[in-house]
């Protein structure tokens, strides 16, 4: 996380859990909104934000992943010299969001068909921004789809941007920087912005679960 702004895990979700999440996609009752990416020039594909209450698996993943990531986030805050500290538990972070008018859950399912892609972006949603998030890969590379690498681009100050294309397998997670990460420079630690996206799907159908820890307005 400190060196590259992301980390990839071994498979965390089972094939059955991945299939169960994909099966939810067509149940409109489980979602608060749907976004056609091409309409807003975000890319080609679509995604749906879960409504509350979240599916139990998504809620559990969000709650259990948060505390160790909060510890990293606070180390980053200290490196930046920022006195603001993130709470140790997700519930406390969500209370902070709600006080600022951010009350809508942000976990989402994303669906890409052949030719789909996601432009580079950041998932901010309001004044309260938790600096780490994760993506869970639900489809099988080489079986369900081809192409579709997860992309991260680091926008370095006074230098050209650096990119990473991350190939992933079903059930794996990528934990990555929401907005920026600390980098040690000749004059101390500075913030470097990062954006994420998805390269073009060349064949098939690709589903992912995005878990963002701060809520949205």
N, C-alpha and C positions, 0 to 999 in steps of 0.2 A: 504494500500500500504506500509506503513512504517513498520507494524508489520510482514506481511507475504510475501510481494513482489507481491501481486496481489489483485484485487477486482473484484467481479462479480456484474453485473447490473441486474435489472429486464429486461424483454423483451424490446428491443429498436427497432428492425426491426419487421414489421408485417409479418404474414404468407404469404401474397401476395408478399411482398418484398423478402422474403426468396426464394419463388418459382421462382420469376423472375431472381434472381441471379443464382440459380441452372440451369435454362433453358439456361443461357449463356454458360454453360460449353462445350456444343457440337459445338459452333460456333468458329471455329479455327481462324477466322479473328480478334477476340477480344483479342488474346493472343500473346505474343512475344516468349514464349518458353513453352515446356512441359517437366516434369521430371518424369521418371519412378523410384520410390524410391528404388525398389529392385535392380536395375542396379548399384546403387551407395552405396548399403547397408545402406540406410537411413531408411529403414523400408519396408513395403509392402503397396502399394497404388500409387497414382500419384497426381501431382499438376501442375497448369499452372499459369504462371505470366501474368498479364494483360499487353497488349500493351497500349501505349498512343494514344488517350486520354482515360482515365479511364471511365468506366460506371458512369453516373451522380450520382447514389446512392453511389458508392464507393468513388468518388471524394468528395462528400459532407460530408460523414462520416469522411474521412481522414482530411479534412480541419477543420471541427467543433470540432472534438475530440482533435486536436493538441494543441490549446492554453491552456486549463486547464491542460493538461498533461505536457506542457512545464513549467508551474509554479511549478509543483511537481518536474520535472527534475532539475530545477534550485535550488530548496530547497535541493535536494540531492547533487548537485554540491557544494553548500555551506557547507553542512555537511562533505563532503570529503575534504574541503579546496581547491577545484579546482577552479581557477579563470575563467575558460571558462564558458560562459553563452550561453544557447540556445536561439535563437530568439523567439519572441512572436508569430510570424505567420509562417505557414508552408512554404509559398513561399520563405521566407528568409532562412529557413533551406535547402530547395532544391537548392537554389543558392549556398549555401556553399558546398553541395554535388557535384554540377556540376563543381565547381572550382577544386575539387579533382578528377575529372574524373568519378564520380558516377552519371550517367545520365539515367539509366534504372529504370522504375517504379517497385516497389517491392510488391504491393498488389497482392494477389493470391487466387485462388480457389483450395481447396484440396478435393480429392475424395477417400474414402476408401470403399472396399467391405468386405464381411465376411472374417475374418482372417487378415485384414489389421491392421497396427499399424504404429506409427511414433517414431523412436528412439529419445532419449534425445539430444537436440541440442540448438544452439544459432543462431539467424539470424543477422549476422554482415555485410557482403557485402562490406566492405571498411574501410577507415580510419575514416570517419564520421559515428558515431553510435548514434542514439537517444536512450535513455535508457529505453523507454517504448514502448509497442506495444499492439495490441488487436486482439482477435479472435472472430468472429461472428458465432454463431451456427445456421445453416440453416435447418437441418433435425430434425425430431421429435423423441426424445428418446422414446423407447417402441413401436413405430409405424413403423417408417422407419428403425430403427436399435436398437440393444442392445449392451451393452459394450461400448467401446470407450470413457472412461473418459479422460478428459484433465489432464495431469500430469505436475507437477512442482517439481523439486528437487533442494534443496539448498545445495551447497557444502561448509559446514562450515569448516573453518581452524582448524586443530588439533582436529577434532571431526568427527564422522560419519555423513553422509549426512542425510537430513530430506526431506521426500517426502509428497506431497499433491496430492490426486486424487479428481478431481472436477467434479461432475455430473452437466450437464447443460441441459437447455431446449431450444426449438426453439426460435430464436430471441434475446436470451441473449448474452451479451458480457463478456468476461474475459479480463481485462486489467492487464498486467503483465510485469515483468522485462525482458528486452532484454538480459542483460549481467550480471549485478550485482546490489545489492542494499546496502544501508548503514545500518549497524548494530552497536549498541552501545556496546562496550566492556569495560573491566576494564581499558584499556589504551586509550580510546577514540573510535571514529568511525572508523570502518574498512569496506572494501568491501568484500561482500560474493557473490560468483558466483552462478547463477541460470541457469538451463536448463529446457526446456519444451519438451513435447512429447504427444503422444496419446496411451492409452492402447488398447489392441486387440479388434476389433469389432467382436462380437460373432455371430451376425446375421444382415443381411440387408445391407443398403447403407447409408453412412454418408458423408455429404458435410459441409465444413466450409469455411468461408472467413477470410483470414489473412490480417491485415492492419499493415504494417510496414511503418514508417514515413520517414526514410532515404532511398535514392535511392541506386542502385547498380552499380558497374563497369561493 
